[in-house]
């Protein structure tokens, strides 16, 4: 939307983006200069607030932050409009049981316990710095209000629906496409497929990989990180996508719908906004392997219309995001300027 705008961030590993940002002016914080920062970024947790505050954003009329944790805390010059697109309130601070407990090494937990109160105070203050907040789903808008006491507009994430609109034979496997983190509850999908003796492909990497492999039967295959082409092929060929956790938005379910494939998801969070029950997928309502296994059985006797699924996914296409988000920005700029003229 703003191809000439520079992108500011804490640490940037160009290799991880495989050239996608080669035409973008990426500017980093002082953390970039710390040896090993790209590999050990989690160890730098206490330094991120100051790193983002140190970014020099003078000279801009508009700053848009895209944030799950720290980017909303940037400081802008007087007269600069700051709009934060919020993907979630900082998960490890406000929802630790979802995210941090099982990922934090035992020796590091005392340090996290020590700094967490200070980080929560900083995060709450940082959430009040942007002039406007935009949430990526109604689910996240509710969390923003509960956590930060602020209202936000909602603009759903864009889904690259065009890339998934292909005809492909359906395979014999269910699919989980996810980062392997405990709060994603991939274990639930593995245990359900173990019960049914069903083939499951798990695509993704993360700290929970070793534990998940230990749970898996011989019908479960881990394929690790996949490239864009493999991602499309795996989704388009799946019997169904399984979304076992509580998603902030539920982007992969839309990609599955764009490919004409249904999803089986836990009935909570963003999935309630991106999946239409009986039309683009089915919900299971208890986070139990038995319940998920029963829903997978129900799926076998449920028919879905591919064109209706694809039409649903197109409602979240990039052009819909652009038009809605740009209209909001224009409204914010007008309101911000009007307030400035009055003061």
Residue pairs with C-beta under 8 A, 6 or more apart in sequence:
1 322
1 325
1 326
2 64
3 23
6 24
6 25
6 26
6 27
7 21
7 24
7 25
7 26
7 27
8 26
8 27
8 28
8 29
8 55
8 57
8 74
9 26
9 27
9 28
9 29
9 71
10 28
10 29
10 31
10 32
10 41
10 48
10 51
10 52
10 70
11 28
11 29
11 31
11 32
11 37
11 38
11 41
11 44
12 21
12 26
12 28
12 32
13 38
14 21
14 22
14 26
16 38
27 55
29 51
29 52
29 54
29 55
30 51
30 54
31 37
31 44
31 47
31 48
31 51
34 44
37 44
45 112
45 115
45 119
46 115
46 119
48 69
48 70
49 70
49 73
49 119
49 122
49 126
51 70
52 70
52 71
52 73
52 74
53 73
53 74
53 75
55 74
55 75
57 63
57 74
57 75
57 76
57 77
57 80
58 77
59 77
60 76
60 77
60 80
61 79
61 80
61 81
61 333
62 80
62 81
62 83
62 329
62 333
63 74
63 76
63 80
63 81
63 82
63 83
64 82
64 83
64 84
64 85
64 329
65 71
65 72
65 74
65 82
65 83
65 84
65 85
65 130
66 84
66 85
66 87
67 84
67 85
67 86
67 87
68 86
68 87
68 88
68 90
68 91
69 90
69 91
69 92
69 123
70 90
70 126
71 84
72 84
72 86
72 126
72 127
72 129
72 130
72 133
73 122
73 123
73 125
73 126
73 129
74 82
74 129
75 129
76 82
76 129
79 340
81 131
81 132
81 332
81 333
81 336
82 129
82 130
82 131
82 132
83 130
83 131
83 132
83 133
83 134
83 328
83 329
83 332
84 127
84 130
84 132
84 133
84 134
85 134
85 136
85 155
85 325
86 133
86 134
86 135
86 136
86 140
86 144
86 152
87 136
87 140
87 157
87 248
87 249
88 140
88 143
88 248
89 95
89 123
89 127
89 140
89 143
89 144
89 147
89 148
90 119
90 123
91 98
91 99
91 100
91 183
92 99
92 100
93 116
93 119
93 120
93 123
94 120
94 123
94 147
95 183
96 116
98 182
98 183
98 246
99 181
99 182
99 183
100 112
101 182
102 182
102 208
103 181
103 182
103 207
103 208
104 112
124 148
127 133
127 144
127 147
127 148
127 150
128 148
128 150
131 332
131 336
132 152
132 153
132 328
132 332
133 144
133 148
133 150
133 151
133 152
133 153
134 152
134 153
134 154
134 155
134 325
134 328
135 141
135 144
135 152
135 153
135 154
135 155
136 154
136 155
136 156
136 157
136 248
136 249
136 270
137 154
137 156
137 157
137 248
137 249
137 250
137 270
137 273
138 154
138 273
139 248
139 249
139 269
139 270
139 272
139 273
140 152
140 154
140 248
140 249
140 270
141 151
141 152
141 153
141 154
144 150
144 151
144 152
145 151
145 152
153 328
155 321
155 324
155 325
155 328
156 249
156 273
156 274
156 316
156 321
157 249
157 251
157 316
157 321
158 316
158 317
158 318
158 320
158 321
158 322
159 251
159 254
159 255
159 258
159 313
159 316
159 317
159 318
160 255
160 258
160 318
161 254
161 255
161 258
161 310
161 313
161 314
161 316
161 317
162 258
162 317
163 228
163 232
163 258
164 232
164 235
164 236
164 255
164 256
164 258
164 259
164 313
165 258
165 259
165 310
166 232
166 236
166 259
168 233
168 236
168 237
168 259
169 237
170 237
170 238
170 239
170 261
171 237
171 238
171 239
172 199
172 239
173 198
173 199
173 200
173 201
173 221
173 237
173 238
173 239
174 189
174 193
174 198
174 199
174 200
174 201
174 238
174 239
174 240
174 241
174 242
174 264
174 296
175 200
175 201
175 203
175 234
175 235
175 238
175 240
175 241
175 242
176 186
176 189
176 200
176 201
176 202
176 203
176 204
176 241
176 242
176 243
176 244
177 203
177 204
177 231
177 234
177 235
177 241
177 252
178 184
178 186
178 202
178 203
178 204
178 245
178 252
179 204
179 205
179 206
180 186
180 202
180 204
180 205
180 206
180 207
180 208
180 209
180 212
181 206
181 207
181 208
182 208
183 245
183 246
184 206
184 208
184 244
184 245
185 244
185 245
185 246
185 266
185 287
186 202
186 204
186 208
186 212
186 244
186 245
187 211
187 212
187 215
187 244
188 244
188 245
188 266
188 287
188 288
188 289
188 292
189 200
189 202
189 242
189 244
189 292
190 200
190 202
190 212
190 215
190 216
190 217
190 220
191 215
191 289
192 198
192 242
192 289
192 290
192 292
192 293
192 296
193 199
193 200
193 217
193 219
193 220
193 293
193 296
194 215
194 216
194 217
194 219
194 220
194 289
195 289
195 290
195 293
196 293
196 296
196 297
197 217
197 219
198 219
198 296
199 219
199 220
199 221
200 216
200 219
200 220
200 221
200 242
201 220
201 221
201 223
201 234
201 238
202 212
202 216
202 220
202 221
202 222
202 223
203 223
203 224
203 225
203 226
203 230
203 231
203 234
204 224
204 225
205 224
205 225
209 222
212 222
213 222
216 222
223 230
223 234
226 234
231 255
232 259
235 241
235 252
235 255
235 256
235 259
235 261
236 259
236 260
236 261
238 256
238 261
239 261
239 299
240 256
240 261
240 262
240 263
240 264
240 281
240 296
240 299
241 252
241 253
241 256
241 261
241 262
241 263
241 264
241 281
242 263
242 264
242 265
242 292
242 296
243 250
243 252
243 253
243 263
243 264
243 265
243 266
243 271
243 275
244 265
244 266
244 287
244 292
245 266
245 269
246 266
246 268
246 269
246 271
247 253
247 265
247 269
247 270
247 271
248 269
248 270
249 270
249 273
249 274
250 265
250 269
250 270
250 271
250 273
250 274
250 275
251 274
252 263
253 263
253 265
253 271
253 274
253 275
253 280
253 281
254 274
254 312
254 313
254 316
255 313
256 262
256 263
256 280
256 281
257 263
257 274
257 275
257 280
257 281
257 309
257 310
257 312
257 313
258 309
258 310
258 313
258 314
260 304
260 306
260 307
260 309
260 310
261 309
262 280
262 281
262 282
262 299
262 302
262 304
262 309
263 271
263 275
263 280
263 281
263 282
264 281
264 282
264 283
264 284
264 292
264 295
264 296
264 299
265 271
265 275
265 281
265 282
265 283
265 284
266 283
266 284
266 285
266 287
267 283
267 284
267 285
271 283
274 316
275 281
275 283
276 312
277 283
278 302
279 304
279 305
279 308
279 309
279 312
280 304
280 308
280 309
280 312
280 313
281 304
282 295
282 298
282 299
282 302
283 295
284 291
284 292
284 294
284 295
285 291
